[in-house]
């Protein structure tokens, strides 16, 4: 590989890293927490609140 190819690959990796850190992981964490909350909400609709 040439230096130009290495520079292009490094730039793509940097962009991918920034996308993952800035966009993907925060959205994934919001989706996981929201999904867990939805699961608890549905369980409480079906089985009633805790201690009831």
MDAnalysis code that builds the backbone (N, CA, C; Angstrom):
import MDAnalysis as mda
import numpy as np

u = mda.Universe.empty(156, n_residues=52, atom_resindex=np.repeat(np.arange(52), 3), trajectory=True)
u.add_TopologyAttr("name", ["N", "CA", "C"] * 52)
u.add_TopologyAttr("resid", np.arange(1, 53))
u.add_TopologyAttr("resname", ["UNK", "UNK", "UNK", "UNK", "UNK", "UNK", "UNK", "UNK", "UNK", "UNK", "UNK", "UNK", "UNK", "UNK", "UNK", "UNK", "UNK", "UNK", "UNK", "UNK", "UNK", "UNK", "UNK", "UNK", "UNK", "UNK", "UNK", "UNK", "UNK", "UNK", "UNK", "UNK", "UNK", "UNK", "UNK", "UNK", "UNK", "UNK", "UNK", "UNK", "UNK", "UNK", "UNK", "UNK", "UNK", "UNK", "UNK", "UNK", "UNK", "UNK", "UNK", "UNK"])
u.atoms.positions = np.array([
    [0.842, -1.192, 0.000],
    [0.000, 0.000, 0.000],
    [0.877, 1.241, 0.000],
    [0.310, 2.262, -0.545],
    [1.045, 3.521, -0.579],
    [0.629, 4.394, 0.587],
    [1.338, 5.491, 0.733],
    [0.995, 6.430, 1.801],
    [-0.375, 7.037, 1.588],
    [-0.767, 7.225, 0.311],
    [-2.081, 7.795, 0.012],
    [-3.170, 6.829, 0.440],
    [-2.980, 5.535, 0.158],
    [-3.961, 4.536, 0.580],
    [-4.068, 4.473, 2.099],
    [-2.929, 4.504, 2.769],
    [-2.937, 4.480, 4.236],
    [-3.638, 5.700, 4.813],
    [-3.421, 6.857, 4.211],
    [-4.064, 8.080, 4.689],
    [-5.569, 8.000, 4.493],
    [-6.000, 7.452, 3.343],
    [-7.436, 7.336, 3.084],
    [-8.087, 6.361, 4.067],
    [-7.411, 5.248, 4.331],
    [-7.951, 4.267, 5.284],
    [-8.017, 4.870, 6.678],
    [-6.978, 5.587, 7.067],
    [-6.963, 6.207, 8.394],
    [-8.081, 7.239, 8.526],
    [-8.338, 8.001, 7.462],
    [-9.408, 8.992, 7.503],
    [-10.772, 8.305, 7.630],
    [-10.968, 7.206, 6.905],
    [-12.234, 6.472, 7.011],
    [-12.417, 5.900, 8.412],
    [-11.336, 5.354, 8.972],
    [-11.423, 4.807, 10.327],
    [-11.727, 5.892, 11.348],
    [-11.152, 7.077, 11.173],
    [-11.418, 8.185, 12.083],
    [-12.874, 8.610, 11.994],
    [-13.398, 8.698, 10.773],
    [-14.810, 9.063, 10.606],
    [-15.730, 8.011, 11.214],
    [-15.407, 6.741, 11.008],
    [-16.212, 5.671, 11.592],
    [-16.176, 5.744, 13.114],
    [-15.003, 5.955, 13.686],
    [-14.872, 6.065, 15.131],
    [-15.718, 7.216, 15.675],
    [-15.629, 8.374, 15.030],
    [-16.410, 9.526, 15.483],
    [-17.903, 9.261, 15.358],
    [-18.324, 8.611, 14.269],
    [-19.737, 8.268, 14.110],
    [-20.197, 7.347, 15.228],
    [-19.389, 6.335, 15.526],
    [-19.767, 5.401, 16.585],
    [-19.873, 6.097, 17.932],
    [-18.918, 6.942, 18.254],
    [-18.890, 7.597, 19.564],
    [-19.962, 8.667, 19.685],
    [-20.157, 9.465, 18.627],
    [-21.063, 10.615, 18.711],
    [-22.510, 10.235, 18.436],
    [-22.757, 9.315, 17.509],
    [-24.131, 9.017, 17.092],
    [-24.624, 7.644, 17.542],
    [-23.873, 6.603, 17.182],
    [-24.391, 5.251, 17.335],
    [-24.554, 4.829, 18.786],
    [-23.492, 4.944, 19.594],
    [-23.576, 4.463, 20.969],
    [-24.573, 5.253, 21.824],
    [-24.657, 6.579, 21.696],
    [-25.707, 7.269, 22.454],
    [-27.125, 6.837, 22.042],
    [-27.349, 6.669, 20.736],
    [-28.668, 6.215, 20.293],
    [-28.940, 4.788, 20.748],
    [-27.921, 3.947, 20.730],
    [-28.085, 2.573, 21.198],
    [-28.420, 2.541, 22.682],
    [-27.770, 3.369, 23.471],
    [-28.058, 3.378, 24.907],
    [-29.471, 3.891, 25.182],
    [-29.916, 4.897, 24.440],
    [-31.286, 5.397, 24.594],
    [-32.289, 4.314, 24.220],
    [-32.003, 3.584, 23.137],
    [-32.902, 2.518, 22.703],
    [-32.963, 1.388, 23.734],
    [-31.823, 1.038, 24.308],
    [-31.818, -0.032, 25.307],
    [-32.571, 0.363, 26.570],
    [-32.331, 1.559, 27.060],
    [-33.026, 2.017, 28.266],
    [-34.526, 2.165, 27.986],
    [-34.870, 2.709, 26.826],
    [-36.284, 2.838, 26.461],
    [-36.950, 1.492, 26.296],
    [-36.237, 0.546, 25.694],
    [-36.790, -0.799, 25.536],
    [-37.013, -1.482, 26.872],
    [-36.085, -1.298, 27.789],
    [-36.240, -1.874, 29.130],
    [-37.436, -1.249, 29.849],
    [-37.571, 0.062, 29.744],
    [-38.716, 0.732, 30.354],
    [-40.028, 0.259, 29.756],
    [-40.045, 0.061, 28.439],
    [-41.247, -0.444, 27.774],
    [-41.577, -1.847, 28.251],
    [-40.541, -2.688, 28.406],
    [-40.747, -4.046, 28.900],
    [-41.347, -4.030, 30.299],
    [-40.825, -3.199, 31.181],
    [-41.364, -3.100, 32.545],
    [-42.805, -2.598, 32.509],
    [-43.087, -1.629, 31.655],
    [-44.438, -1.080, 31.547],
    [-45.421, -2.161, 31.103],
    [-45.056, -2.941, 30.088],
    [-45.933, -4.010, 29.601],
    [-46.116, -5.082, 30.678],
    [-45.033, -5.425, 31.393],
    [-45.156, -6.416, 32.465],
    [-46.111, -5.940, 33.548],
    [-46.069, -4.646, 33.860],
    [-46.964, -4.128, 34.896],
    [-48.409, -4.071, 34.401],
    [-48.616, -3.879, 33.112],
    [-49.986, -3.920, 32.574],
    [-50.541, -5.337, 32.703],
    [-49.699, -6.328, 32.425],
    [-50.162, -7.716, 32.422],
    [-50.253, -8.296, 33.833],
    [-49.329, -7.964, 34.715],
    [-49.280, -8.622, 36.023],
    [-49.633, -7.696, 37.185],
    [-49.796, -6.433, 36.932],
    [-50.080, -5.489, 38.004],
    [-48.800, -4.926, 38.585],
    [-48.921, -3.862, 39.385],
    [-47.731, -3.249, 39.958],
    [-47.092, -4.166, 41.001],
    [-45.843, -3.915, 41.317],
    [-45.174, -4.741, 42.327],
    [-45.874, -4.629, 43.675],
    [-46.022, -5.748, 44.351],
    [-46.612, -5.766, 45.672],
    [-48.129, -5.745, 45.672],
    [-48.742, -5.770, 44.498],
    [-50.211, -5.721, 44.454],
    [-50.805, -7.107, 44.501],
])
